[in-house]
């Protein structure tokens, strides 16, 4: 288990942003090569975005399952090596190597996975089939509903589950039994994809851990309305008799938007979850810990109190704050699983109850260096105001890149940052990384774009927008080069976040 109090540094890079020949980053050879790059650069943490299947707008935060893995991340090379898949032929015009073309990549990748599943059914060994069956039995608590949900989604041509036949959407036992029989081949396919996902992520995590690199996952607080979770247990969500949300999630108006943000996720029936001692959440955290050494919980303030918006309202203005059972929830998880390594994403409107919950649970919070220059020297996100129990970021996936932020910041903020960091346009990214590393925060994490000094055209996501350039960014090894890793290693070593031997090697200093 990762020590959250160890001084360390790491990189934020989603799996889909990796290089690779098949249209999107995956668990293939380039993922292992990136681990080697992290080691050479003195990094101890690889932070991912959610690895669940993407949803509307290609977002990993609107998934059809809180438990399943993204089929897009299943690498084809291991399937070829196993003899289940022939080397695939790329589209005639290939794939863009600098961005993910989801509209083209998704159907092509699924076609390859279906071919691999057919190959597995014919050419797998008895040992492999036994391993697969044992895994399916072990994961049945979420896998059975998910695989059936995906098979039915295919059968109903992508319609949302509340538009399926009444007996199926209401999960009448006879209808489900018939569906499982009719869809057994399709169910087996989705089980196979998830087995491959788990095997490949497990191999990557073992490779990283053996080299001193921890994997940090990301757990969204809410689930999508069109999801296996909501269909399987509609009683856990605030839905009406037609399975439509009566209230939805979001955040109130703030400096980022006068209308707030209406996310649209269904809200939990916390009282119902409490009656079951939060077993759904415990299962979800258990699953997260199978896939990562530590994980960030997104929108942590929603566990203390959440913004409840009437479903009939088109904006977030008419919402209200409603208390959530944070303390009881995390106590139940700890009773079942022990102390869990969690990072609290405590950004946004943070009130005393959120701070009390975070500190009472002993979870480190987050500091975003970009936000520190908007007022004066008392700002909590400036390094001289940090405590140890936090993770400092130059920015997150929702922020502009460090270079992009500098280019677009008001003149007063640039002057403040330039004075504080002793930096200018050409080195602002390194100055921010150095300031984060030199802080007392236990952990420092940087988007790979900041290590590379890239501008706004390389940002990962623009909150409140759908489609466009969100979630599509990828890098290649040539643009990364060798200098960025060397400089990052020197900074990390000099600040006590990586082995000091790395500093000697990087500078050529004598012993």
C-alpha positions in Angstrom: 0.0 0.0 0.0 1.3 3.5 -0.9 2.5 5.7 1.9 0.6 9.0 1.5 3.1 10.7 3.8 6.1 9.8 1.8 7.6 12.8 -0.1 7.0 11.9 -3.8 6.2 13.3 -7.2 4.3 12.0 -10.2 2.7 12.6 -13.6 -1.0 12.9 -14.5 -1.6 11.2 -17.8 -4.6 9.3 -18.9 -4.2 5.9 -20.6 -5.9 7.2 -23.7 -3.3 9.9 -24.2 -0.5 7.4 -24.6 1.1 6.8 -28.1 0.2 3.6 -29.9 -0.8 2.3 -33.4 -4.4 1.6 -32.8 -6.1 5.0 -32.6 -6.1 5.5 -28.8 -3.7 4.9 -25.9 -4.1 1.5 -24.2 -2.4 -1.0 -22.0 0.0 -2.0 -24.7 3.8 -1.7 -25.0 3.7 2.1 -24.8 2.2 2.0 -21.3 5.1 -0.1 -20.1 7.5 2.2 -21.8 5.9 5.1 -20.0 6.5 3.4 -16.7 10.2 3.2 -17.6 10.2 6.9 -18.5 8.6 7.7 -15.1 11.4 5.7 -13.3 14.1 7.4 -15.3 12.6 10.8 -14.4 12.4 10.0 -10.7 8.7 9.8 -10.5 6.9 7.6 -8.0 3.2 8.1 -9.1 1.3 7.7 -12.3 -2.2 9.3 -11.9 -4.9 8.3 -14.3 -8.4 9.6 -15.0 -11.3 7.2 -14.6 -10.6 3.9 -16.5 -14.3 3.2 -16.7 -16.0 3.2 -20.2 -16.6 6.6 -21.7 -20.0 8.2 -21.9 -21.7 11.2 -23.5 -19.1 13.6 -24.9 -16.5 10.9 -24.7 -16.1 11.7 -21.0 -14.7 9.1 -18.6 -16.9 10.8 -15.9 -20.2 9.7 -17.5 -19.8 6.0 -17.7 -22.2 3.1 -18.2 -20.7 1.4 -15.2 -19.0 2.4 -12.0 -17.2 -1.0 -11.9 -16.3 -1.9 -15.5 -13.1 -1.0 -17.5 -13.0 0.8 -20.8 -12.9 -1.5 -23.8 -10.8 1.1 -25.6 -7.9 0.5 -23.1 -7.7 -3.2 -23.9 -4.5 -3.5 -26.0 -4.5 -5.7 -29.1 -0.9 -6.9 -28.9 -1.5 -9.3 -26.0 -4.6 -10.7 -27.8 -2.4 -11.3 -30.9 0.3 -12.9 -28.9 -2.2 -15.3 -27.3 -3.3 -16.5 -30.7 -6.8 -15.2 -30.4 -6.6 -12.3 -32.8 -4.9 -11.9 -36.2 -2.8 -8.8 -36.7 -5.4 -6.2 -37.5 -5.4 -4.2 -40.7 -5.6 -0.5 -39.9 -8.1 1.7 -41.9 -6.7 2.8 -45.2 -6.1 6.4 -44.0 -4.8 5.3 -40.6 -5.6 7.0 -37.3 -4.6 10.4 -36.1 -1.6 10.0 -33.7 -2.1 13.4 -32.0 -5.7 13.0 -31.0 -8.3 10.3 -30.4 -10.9 10.2 -33.2 -13.5 8.5 -31.0 -16.1 8.3 -33.8 -13.7 6.1 -35.9 -11.8 4.4 -33.2 -14.6 3.0 -31.1 -16.3 0.8 -33.8 -12.9 -0.3 -35.1 -11.6 -1.4 -31.7 -14.9 -3.2 -30.8 -14.6 -5.1 -34.1 -11.1 -6.3 -33.1 -12.3 -7.3 -29.7 -15.2 -9.3 -31.1 -12.7 -11.1 -33.4 -10.5 -11.8 -30.4 -13.5 -13.1 -28.4 -14.3 -15.5 -31.2 -10.7 -16.6 -31.4 -10.7 -17.2 -27.7 -13.7 -19.4 -27.9 -12.0 -21.5 -30.5 -8.3 -21.5 -29.7 -8.0 -20.9 -25.9 -6.5 -23.6 -23.7 -8.4 -25.4 -20.9 -6.3 -23.4 -18.4 -7.2 -20.1 -20.0 -10.9 -21.0 -20.0 -10.8 -22.0 -16.4 -9.0 -18.8 -15.5 -11.7 -16.8 -17.3 -14.6 -18.7 -15.7 -13.0 -18.3 -12.2 -12.6 -14.6 -12.8 -16.2 -14.2 -13.9 -17.4 -16.0 -10.8 -15.2 -13.7 -8.6 -16.5 -10.5 -10.2 -20.1 -11.6 -10.5 -21.3 -9.0 -8.0 -21.0 -6.4 -10.7 -20.1 -8.2 -13.9 -23.4 -10.1 -14.3 -25.5 -7.0 -14.4 -23.0 -5.1 -16.5 -22.6 -7.8 -19.2 -26.4 -8.2 -19.4 -26.9 -4.5 -19.5 -24.4 -4.1 -22.4 -26.0 -7.0 -24.3 -29.5 -5.5 -23.9 -28.2 -2.1 -25.0 -27.0 -3.7 -28.1 -30.3 -5.6 -28.6 -32.2 -2.3 -28.1 -30.0 -0.5 -30.6 -28.5 1.9 -28.0 -31.8 3.1 -26.5 -31.5 4.1 -22.8 -32.7 1.5 -20.4 -35.8 3.3 -19.3 -37.1 2.9 -22.9 -36.6 -0.9 -22.9 -39.6 -3.3 -22.7 -41.4 -2.7 -19.4 -40.6 -6.2 -18.0 -36.9 -5.8 -18.8 -36.5 -2.2 -17.5 -38.4 -3.3 -14.3 -36.1 -6.3 -14.0 -38.8 -8.9 -13.7 -37.1 -12.3 -13.0 -38.7 -14.2 -15.9 -37.7 -11.4 -18.3 -34.1 -11.3 -17.1 -33.9 -15.1 -17.3 -35.1 -15.1 -20.9 -32.7 -12.2 -21.7 -29.7 -14.1 -20.3 -30.6 -17.1 -22.5 -31.2 -15.1 -25.6 -28.1 -12.9 -25.2 -25.7 -15.5 -23.8 -23.2 -15.0 -26.7 -23.2 -11.2 -26.4 -23.0 -11.5 -22.6 -20.0 -13.8 -23.0 -18.3 -11.2 -25.2 -18.7 -8.3 -22.7 -17.4 -10.6 -19.9 -14.4 -11.5 -22.1 -13.6 -7.8 -22.7 -13.6 -7.1 -19.0 -11.4 -10.1 -18.2 -8.9 -8.8 -20.8 -9.1 -5.4 -19.2 -8.4 -6.7 -15.7 -5.5 -8.9 -16.9 -3.8 -6.1 -18.8 -4.3 -3.5 -16.1 -3.1 -5.9 -13.5 0.1 -6.7 -15.5 0.8 -2.9 -16.0 0.2 -2.2 -12.3 2.5 -5.1 -11.2 5.2 -3.8 -13.6 4.9 -0.3 -12.2 4.9 -1.4 -8.6 7.9 -3.6 -9.1 9.8 -0.5 -10.2 8.6 1.7 -7.4 5.8 3.5 -9.2 2.3 3.6 -7.7 -0.9 3.8 -9.8 -3.4 6.5 -8.7 -6.9 6.0 -9.9 -9.9 8.4 -10.0 -13.3 7.7 -8.6 -16.2 10.0 -9.8 -18.7 10.7 -7.0 -21.8 10.2 -9.2 -22.9 7.7 -11.8 -24.7 8.2 -15.2 -28.4 7.8 -15.5 -27.9 5.4 -18.4 -25.8 2.9 -16.5 -25.8 -0.7 -15.4 -25.7 0.5 -11.8 -28.8 2.6 -12.1 -30.7 -0.1 -14.0 -29.7 -2.8 -11.5 -30.6 -0.8 -8.4 -33.0 2.0 -9.2 -34.1 2.1 -5.6 -30.7 3.6 -4.7 -31.4 6.7 -6.8 -33.9 9.5 -6.6 -36.1 8.4 -9.6 -39.8 8.6 -10.2 -42.1 5.7 -11.3 -40.9 6.2 -14.9 -37.3 5.9 -13.7 -36.6 9.5 -14.5 -34.6 11.6 -12.0 -36.6 13.9 -9.8 -33.4 15.9 -8.8 -30.0 15.9 -10.4 -26.4 16.8 -9.5 -24.4 19.9 -10.2 -22.8 22.9 -8.6 -24.1 26.4 -7.9 -23.2 29.6 -9.8 -19.7 30.8 -9.1 -16.9 32.7 -10.8 -16.7 30.1 -13.5 -20.4 30.5 -14.5 -23.4 32.6 -13.6 -25.7 29.7 -14.2 -23.7 27.1 -12.3 -23.2 23.6 -13.7 -26.1 21.2 -14.2 -24.4 17.8 -14.6 -27.6 15.8 -14.8 -26.5 12.8 -12.8 -29.2 11.1 -10.7 -28.6 11.7 -7.0 -28.4 8.9 -4.4 -31.0 7.9 -1.9 -28.5 8.1 0.9 -31.0 6.9 3.5 -31.5 3.7 1.5 -27.8 3.2 1.1 -27.4 3.7 4.9 -29.9 1.0 5.6 -27.6 -1.4 3.8 -24.5 -0.1 5.6 -23.3 1.4 2.3 -22.5 -1.9 0.8 -22.6 -0.6 -2.8 -20.0 2.0 -2.0 -17.9 -0.5 -0.1 -18.0 -2.8 -3.2 -17.1 0.1 -5.4 -14.1 1.1 -3.3 -13.0 -2.5 -3.1 -13.0 -2.7 -6.9 -11.0 0.6 -7.1 -8.4 -0.8 -4.9 -8.0 -3.9 -7.1 -7.0 -1.6 -9.9 -5.0 1.2 -8.2 -2.7 1.7 -5.2 -4.4 5.0 -4.2 -7.3 6.9 -5.8 -8.7 10.4 -5.9 -12.4 10.9 -5.1 -13.8 13.5 -7.4 -16.1 16.3 -6.0 -15.3 15.2 -2.4 -17.4 18.1 -1.0 -20.5 16.2 -2.3 -20.0 13.7 0.6 -20.5 16.5 3.1 -23.2 18.3 1.3 -24.4 18.3 -2.4 -26.1 20.7 -4.7 -29.6 19.3 -5.5 -31.2 20.7 -8.6 -34.9 20.0 -9.6 -34.8 17.9 -12.7 -37.2 20.3 -14.4 -34.7 23.2 -14.1 -32.5 23.7 -17.2 -29.7 25.4 -15.1 -28.2 25.0 -11.6 -29.5 28.3 -10.3 -32.5 26.9 -8.5 -30.7 24.2 -6.6 -30.1 23.9 -2.8 -27.6 22.4 -0.5 -28.5 19.1 1.1 -26.4 17.3 3.7 -24.8 14.0 2.8 -23.7 11.2 5.2 -20.0 11.5 4.6 -18.8 10.5 8.1 -21.0 7.4 8.3 -20.2 6.4 4.7 -16.4 6.4 5.2 -16.7 4.8 8.6 -18.6 1.9 7.0 -16.0 1.6 4.2 -13.2 1.5 6.8 -15.0 -1.1 8.8 -15.2 -3.4 5.8 -11.8 -2.6 4.1 -9.6 -1.0 6.7 -7.9 2.3 6.2 -8.2 3.3 2.5 -5.6 5.4 0.6 -7.8 8.3 -0.7 -7.0 11.7 -2.0 -9.9 14.2 -1.5 -10.6 16.5 -4.5 -11.6 19.3 -2.2 -11.9 22.1 -4.8 -14.8 24.5 -5.4 -16.9 25.9 -2.6 -15.3 24.4 0.4 -17.2 25.0 3.7 -16.2 24.0 7.3 -18.2 20.8 7.1 -16.1 19.6 4.1 -12.8 20.4 5.9 -14.0 18.6 9.0 -14.9 15.5 6.9 -11.6 15.5 5.0 -9.5 16.0 8.1 -11.6 13.6 10.3 -11.0 10.9 7.7 -7.3 11.8 7.4 -7.5 12.3 3.7 -5.0 14.6 2.0 -6.6 17.5 0.0 -5.5 19.2 -3.2 -3.8 22.5 -4.0 -3.8 23.9 -7.5 -0.8 26.2 -8.1 -2.5 28.0 -11.0 -5.2 29.2 -8.7 -2.8 30.8 -6.2 -2.1 34.1 -8.0 -5.6 35.5 -8.2 -5.5 37.5 -5.0 -2.5 38.1 -2.7 0.1 36.3 -0.7 -2.4 34.9 1.8 -4.0 32.6 -0.9 -4.2 29.0 0.3 -2.9 27.6 -3.0 0.5 29.4 -2.8 3.2 27.0 -1.7 4.3 29.0 1.4 0.8 28.4 2.9 0.6 24.6 2.4 0.6 22.0 5.1 2.1 18.5 4.6 -1.2 16.7 4.1 -2.0 17.7 0.6 -1.2 16.9 -3.1 0.0 20.0 -5.1 -0.7 20.2 -8.8 0.4 22.8 -11.3 -3.0 22.1 -12.8 -5.4 19.2 -13.3 -7.1 17.7 -16.4 -9.8 20.4 -16.0 -7.3 23.3 -16.1 -5.4 24.9 -19.0 -1.8 23.9 -19.3 0.7 25.9 -17.3 1.9 27.6 -20.5 -1.6 28.2 -21.6 -2.6 29.6 -18.3 0.3 32.1 -18.4 -0.5 33.1 -21.9 -4.2 33.8 -21.0 -3.9 35.1 -17.4 -4.7 38.7 -16.6 -1.6 40.9 -16.5 -1.8 41.3 -12.7 -1.7 37.5 -12.2 1.2 37.1 -14.6 3.1 39.8 -12.8 2.4 38.2 -9.4 3.4 34.8 -10.7 6.5 36.1 -12.4 7.7 37.7 -9.3 6.8 34.8 -7.0 8.3 32.2 -9.2 11.1 34.2 -10.7 9.9 33.1 -14.2 8.7 34.3 -17.5 7.1 32.8 -20.6 10.0 30.6 -21.6 10.3 28.8 -18.3 6.9 29.3 -16.4 6.2 25.5 -16.6 9.5 24.6 -15.0 9.1 27.3 -12.4 5.7 26.0 -11.4 7.0 22.4 -11.2 9.9 23.5 -9.1 7.7 25.5 -6.7 5.4 22.5 -6.3 8.3 20.1 -5.7 10.0 22.5 -3.2 6.8 22.8 -1.2 6.2 20.9 2.0 3.3 19.0 0.4 3.8 15.2 0.6 2.9 14.7 -3.0 3.4 16.8 -6.1 1.7 15.9 -9.4 2.0 17.4 -12.9 0.1 16.9 -16.1 2.5 15.6 -18.7 1.6 18.6 -20.9 3.2 20.9 -18.2 6.4 18.9 -18.2 6.5 19.3 -22.0 5.8 23.1 -21.8 2.8 22.8 -24.1 0.2 25.6 -24.8 -3.6 25.6 -24.6 -4.1 23.6 -27.7 -3.0 20.6 -25.7 -5.3 20.8 -22.7 -7.3 17.7 -21.8 -10.7 19.1 -20.9 -12.7 22.4 -20.8 -15.3 21.9 -18.0 -18.9 22.7 -19.0 -18.4 21.8 -22.6 -19.1 18.6 -24.6 -17.2 17.2 -27.5 -14.7 19.3 -29.5 -11.2 18.8 -28.2 -12.2 17.4 -24.8 -10.5 14.1 -23.8 -8.8 13.6 -27.2 -5.2 14.7 -26.5 -2.3 12.3 -27.2 1.5 12.7 -27.2 4.2 10.9 -29.1 7.7 10.0 -28.0 9.4 12.3 -30.4 7.6 15.4 -29.0 8.5 14.3 -25.5 12.2 13.9 -26.2 14.8 13.2 -23.6 15.4 16.6 -22.0 12.0 16.9 -20.2 12.6 13.8 -18.2 16.1 14.7 -17.3 15.1 18.2 -16.0 12.1 16.7 -14.1 14.4 14.2 -12.5 16.9 16.8 -11.4 14.1 19.0 -9.8 12.5 16.0 -8.2 15.7 14.7 -6.7 16.9 18.1 -5.5 13.6 18.5 -3.6 13.8 15.1 -2.0 11.0 13.5 -4.1 13.2 10.9 -5.8 16.5 9.1 -5.1 19.3 11.5 -4.7 21.4 9.2 -6.9 19.3 10.4 -9.8 20.5 14.0 -9.1 24.2 12.8 -9.3 23.5 11.0 -12.5 21.7 13.9 -14.1 24.3 16.5 -13.2 27.3 14.3 -13.6 28.4 15.2 -10.1 31.1 13.0 -8.5 30.3 10.8 -5.5 
